[in-house]
Every structure is written in C-alpha cells, then in structure tokens.
Amino acid sequence: MAEKSTERSPLFLKTVEWSMTALFHLTRLLFYIFPPGLFYALFRAMGATLLYLRPGMRRRLEAKISEALPEITDRREITRIARQACASVFMPILDIFTLGRHGERYMRELRIEGRENLARAEEAGKGIIFIGPHIGGVAVVHAVMARLGKPYTPIMYRPEDTAVPRYVEHLAFYAGFLGCDLEEPVFLAGKDIIPKVREHLSRGKCIGLTFDVPGTGVVEFFGRPAALAAGAGYFAYDTGAPIQPFCLLRGKGAFDNRLIFLPPIFCDTSADKKSEVARVMREVVKAGERTIRMAPGQWMSWFGLWAWWDQAREIMEKGA
C-alpha cells in the first residue's frame, strides 16, 4: 500500500498544479467581466466543497484545529475555520487580481492598524525585517507596502522547489507587477542569498519573509515544540535590524482588508548568539500565533502543523 501511495503522489501533484494554474488564468480572464465580490463568494464555496468531498482530510484538519485551539469548543466553529482554511488555498489568486484591477479602491479602503509600531522599527535606522505567517493577503502584502511608500524585498522559495512550481511561478510573476522594491524585487531562497540579505539590511533596506516554513529551529507553536526556520533571528542578530511582525487580513468583502503591525522585536547583538536567536524566534512565533488567532481560517499552513510538531520531536530525541 505504501508503494502504491508513493507512485500516485506525483500524478496527484501534477493534477493539483494543472488545476490551480488553469483556475488562475480562468479567473484572470473573468475578472474583466465580473466584480470581485462574486469571485470571493465562489472561492469560499469551492473551499467548502473541497472540505466535504474529502472526509478524511476534513477529519484530520478539524483535529489539527481543535488541538491547536482548544479554547474553541463549538464544533460548528471548528468546521467553519476548516472551510475557510480550504478556501485560503485559492484566495491568493483573488487578492492579486483585485489589487491589480481595482488598486485605487483597494488602497483607499484599506485599514491600517499599529502605525506606531512600524514607526518604532523605522526609528532604529537599521533596515527592517518584516515577518508574518502565510495568512490572508500574503501574496500581495509586499505590493501594498510598496504602494504605501514602504517597499521591501521578499524572500521566497524558488518555484521549482515547491510542489506546484508552475502555479507558484504565475503567482509570483503577476504579483511582481503590482508593486515592489525596484532595486531588488525578490530574493530567491538559498544559502547564496545570505550575504546579499545582510548587505541589503546594512544599507537600511528592508526584507520580508514568513516564519511558518520547515526548519531546524525548535520553538513552541500552539502549545507544542515545532521545527521552524530561524533565518529571521540570525539576520536580526547579524545586522541589528529590528523584526516587524505584520499581516494583511481579509474582512467580509473584497475591499475590507486590514494591514496590522504588531510591536517590533529588537535583538541584543551583544548577547550570546545562540540563546539570543532562540529568544527572538520565540517572540516571532508568539507574534505569529497571535496573528493567526485573529483569523485562523485565513492561515494556509494548517496542513503542515503536525509535520512541524513531529519534526521537532525527532530533533529533540536525537539531541537527548
């Protein structure tokens, strides 16, 4: 059975990749005809359909949400979050075309919270490391920031290193036209970018990255140790740049969006590097978890949570 599952996996991923790419281009064409609100309702319905068509996935997803958010005891609320989480797979497509086709209205109706927190990070004068989870409008937040006159360079996976490279490549290509740091539009993840990022920050420039990706840094996440990437902590220690947790969350409609800046995190570069990076990452993940709790259904990474928990357990067992 294990071998059969392994053989079918590439075909399944190819099917998903083809489907998502086709949906992307179909939506791009239909956006010239129909209003964004129609697509938002349609994509939410698609998320619900996906959830109910795969009962096994539904049980696993709802179990993850219940375990991570034990304070939510209403099963209907858990199911609602699961439906939204499934829809979140498709929603970046809509964010890109909504901002692209209706940019002026999007920016005009955007609500910004925590400007004073961003101001504190800017006062340090050492560049800024913007960080958040894969939540809400993560696909367009860099463009929104550029339109606000505060561009940064995102660090993203190379499309070929993802499970759906063609789809990711299309997302990145179109999102890049919406707004960016013209000098350095993007850093593609890899060891070769480390000196480039350090130099970028040393010139007072800004970068952006997500923390909810697999790594070897063990930090508590939703009540259990999780193995996550710790790059932000090392960049902060090496350059002294403050870390600015932030997120772009959707509301009830296509133009109801909130850009939220949480209190910045500062690194003590005179402290022991290993312990300080660990402390900083605890603060980063704590802020990220706070963000996710604001809109748990908009978090795209529910599907990877258990894997990060399991990986952390393996790391700790090896170190014991």
C-alpha positions in Angstrom: 0.0 0.0 0.0 2.8 2.4 0.8 4.4 1.9 -2.6 1.1 2.5 -4.4 0.6 5.7 -2.5 4.1 6.9 -3.3 3.6 6.2 -7.0 0.4 8.1 -7.2 1.7 11.1 -5.4 3.5 12.8 -8.4 0.4 12.3 -10.5 -1.8 13.9 -7.8 0.6 16.9 -7.5 0.6 17.3 -11.3 -3.2 17.3 -11.3 -3.3 19.9 -8.5 -0.7 22.0 -10.3 -2.6 21.9 -13.6 -5.9 22.6 -11.9 -4.6 25.6 -9.9 -2.8 27.1 -13.0 -6.0 26.7 -15.1 -8.1 28.3 -12.3 -5.6 31.2 -12.1 -5.9 32.0 -15.8 -9.6 31.5 -16.0 -10.0 33.9 -13.0 -7.7 36.4 -14.7 -9.9 36.5 -17.8 -13.2 36.6 -15.9 -12.1 39.4 -13.7 -12.6 41.7 -16.7 -16.2 40.8 -16.7 -17.4 40.1 -13.2 -17.0 42.0 -9.9 -14.5 40.8 -7.3 -17.3 40.1 -4.7 -18.7 37.3 -6.9 -15.3 35.5 -7.0 -14.8 35.8 -3.3 -18.2 34.1 -2.7 -17.4 31.5 -5.3 -14.0 30.6 -4.0 -15.3 30.3 -0.4 -17.9 27.9 -1.8 -15.1 26.0 -3.5 -13.3 25.7 -0.2 -16.4 24.2 1.4 -16.8 21.7 -1.4 -13.2 20.6 -1.1 -13.6 20.0 2.6 -16.8 17.9 2.3 -15.6 15.9 -0.8 -12.6 14.6 1.2 -14.0 13.4 4.6 -10.6 12.0 5.6 -8.9 15.3 5.1 -11.8 17.1 6.9 -11.3 14.9 10.0 -7.6 15.4 10.1 -7.9 19.2 9.5 -10.5 19.7 12.1 -8.5 17.6 14.6 -5.5 19.8 14.0 -7.5 23.0 14.5 -9.1 21.5 17.7 -5.7 20.5 19.1 -4.1 23.9 18.4 -7.1 26.0 19.5 -8.6 24.1 22.5 -10.4 27.2 23.7 -12.8 26.7 20.7 -15.2 24.1 21.9 -18.0 24.7 19.4 -17.7 22.1 16.6 -19.5 24.3 14.2 -16.9 27.0 14.6 -14.1 24.4 14.1 -15.8 23.3 10.8 -16.2 26.9 9.8 -12.5 27.5 10.3 -11.7 24.4 8.3 -13.9 25.5 5.4 -12.1 28.9 5.3 -8.7 27.2 5.5 -9.5 25.1 2.4 -10.6 28.3 0.6 -7.4 30.0 1.6 -5.6 27.8 -0.9 -7.4 29.7 -3.7 -7.8 33.2 -2.3 -4.3 34.5 -3.2 -5.5 34.4 -6.8 -8.3 36.8 -6.0 -6.0 39.1 -3.9 -3.7 39.5 -6.9 -6.4 40.4 -9.4 -8.4 42.5 -7.0 -5.3 44.7 -6.3 -4.4 44.7 -10.0 -7.8 45.6 -11.4 -9.1 47.8 -8.6 -5.9 49.1 -6.9 -7.1 52.6 -6.1 -10.2 51.4 -4.3 -8.3 48.6 -2.6 -5.8 51.1 -1.1 -8.4 53.7 -0.4 -10.5 51.4 1.7 -7.5 49.6 3.4 -7.4 49.9 7.2 -4.0 50.2 8.8 -3.5 49.4 12.5 -0.4 49.8 14.6 1.4 52.5 12.6 3.1 53.5 15.8 4.7 50.0 15.9 6.1 50.4 12.4 7.4 53.9 13.4 9.4 52.4 16.3 11.0 49.9 13.9 11.9 52.6 11.5 13.4 54.8 14.2 16.2 52.2 14.7 17.6 53.2 11.3 19.0 49.7 10.5 16.6 48.4 7.9 13.6 46.2 8.9 12.8 42.5 8.7 9.1 42.2 8.0 7.7 38.8 9.1 4.4 37.0 9.4 2.8 33.7 8.6 1.2 32.5 5.4 -2.1 34.2 6.1 -4.6 36.4 4.4 -3.1 38.6 1.7 0.4 37.3 2.0 0.7 37.1 -1.8 0.1 40.9 -2.2 1.3 42.4 1.1 4.6 43.4 -0.4 2.8 45.3 -3.2 0.5 47.0 -0.7 3.6 48.1 1.3 5.2 49.4 -1.9 2.1 51.4 -2.7 2.3 52.9 0.8 5.9 54.1 0.0 7.5 51.4 2.2 8.8 48.7 -0.2 10.7 45.7 1.0 12.3 42.7 -0.8 10.5 39.4 0.0 12.4 36.1 0.4 10.5 33.3 -1.4 11.1 29.7 -2.4 12.2 29.1 -5.9 9.1 27.9 -7.8 10.9 24.6 -8.8 11.4 23.8 -5.1 7.7 23.8 -4.4 5.1 21.1 -5.0 3.3 23.2 -7.7 6.1 25.1 -9.5 4.1 26.4 -12.5 1.3 27.8 -10.2 3.7 29.5 -7.9 5.6 30.9 -10.8 2.5 32.5 -12.1 1.5 33.9 -8.7 5.0 35.4 -8.3 5.1 36.8 -11.8 1.8 38.7 -11.6 2.3 39.8 -8.0 5.6 41.3 -9.0 3.9 43.8 -11.3 1.6 45.1 -8.6 4.5 46.9 -6.7 7.9 46.0 -5.3 11.3 47.4 -4.4 12.5 48.4 -7.8 16.2 48.0 -6.8 15.8 44.4 -5.5 12.4 42.9 -6.3 12.9 39.5 -4.7 15.5 37.2 -3.1 15.1 33.5 -4.1 15.8 31.2 -1.1 19.1 29.6 -0.9 22.4 29.8 1.0 23.8 32.1 -1.6 21.4 34.9 -0.6 22.7 35.2 3.0 25.4 37.7 2.3 23.1 39.6 -0.1 20.4 39.9 2.5 22.9 41.1 5.2 24.3 43.7 2.8 20.7 44.8 1.9 19.8 45.3 5.5 23.1 47.0 6.3 22.2 49.7 3.8 18.9 50.4 5.7 16.8 48.5 3.3 14.0 46.1 4.2 13.3 42.4 3.6 10.2 40.3 4.2 9.8 36.6 4.9 7.4 34.1 6.5 8.3 32.0 9.6 5.8 29.1 9.1 8.1 27.0 7.0 10.0 23.9 8.0 13.4 24.3 9.6 15.6 23.0 12.4 14.9 25.7 15.0 12.7 24.2 17.7 10.2 26.7 19.2 6.8 26.4 20.9 4.0 26.9 18.4 0.4 26.3 19.5 1.4 24.6 22.7 3.9 22.2 21.4 7.5 22.3 20.1 7.7 22.9 16.3 10.6 22.7 13.9 10.6 26.0 12.0 13.1 28.1 10.1 15.1 30.5 12.2 16.6 32.7 9.5 14.9 35.9 10.7 16.6 35.6 14.1 20.0 35.2 12.5 19.5 38.1 10.2 18.4 40.3 13.1 21.4 39.3 15.2 24.0 39.7 12.3 22.7 43.2 11.3 20.9 44.6 14.3 17.8 45.2 12.1 14.5 45.1 14.1 11.9 42.5 13.3 8.5 43.8 12.4 5.6 41.3 12.8 2.8 42.2 10.5 -0.1 40.7 8.4 -2.7 41.6 5.8 -6.1 40.1 6.8 -9.3 40.0 4.7 -12.6 41.1 6.1 -16.1 40.5 4.9 -15.7 41.7 1.3 -13.1 42.1 -1.4 -12.2 45.6 -0.2 -12.5 45.1 3.5 -8.8 44.5 4.4 -6.7 45.3 7.4 -2.9 45.8 7.4 -1.7 45.2 11.0 1.7 46.0 12.5 2.4 44.4 15.9 5.1 45.6 18.3 8.6 45.3 16.8 11.1 42.8 18.2 14.6 44.0 18.8 17.7 41.8 19.1 20.5 42.3 21.6 23.6 41.8 19.4 25.9 41.8 22.4 24.3 38.7 23.9 25.2 35.1 23.2 24.2 34.4 19.6 22.5 31.0 20.0 20.5 32.0 23.0 19.5 35.4 21.6 18.4 34.0 18.3 16.3 31.4 20.2 14.7 34.2 22.3 14.0 36.3 19.2 12.3 33.4 17.4 10.2 32.6 20.4 8.9 36.2 20.2 8.5 36.0 16.4 6.4 32.8 16.7 4.4 34.2 19.6 3.5 37.2 17.5 2.7 35.0 14.5 0.4 32.8 16.6 -1.3 36.0 17.8 -1.9 36.9 14.2 -3.3 33.5 13.3 -5.7 33.6 16.2 -7.1 36.9 14.7 -8.3 35.0 11.6 -7.5 31.2 11.9 -9.4 30.4 8.8 -7.1 32.5 6.7 -4.0 30.6 7.7 -2.8 28.4 4.8 -0.4 26.3 6.8 -2.7 24.3 9.0 -1.9 21.4 6.7 1.8 21.4 7.8 1.4 21.9 11.6 1.6 18.3 12.6 4.7 17.7 10.4 6.5 20.6 12.2 5.5 19.1 15.6 6.7 15.7 14.6 10.0 17.0 13.2 10.6 18.9 16.5 10.1 15.7 18.4 12.6 13.9 16.3 15.2 16.7 16.7 14.8 16.7 20.4 15.0 12.9 20.6 18.3 13.0 18.7 19.7 15.6 20.9 18.8 13.8 24.1 
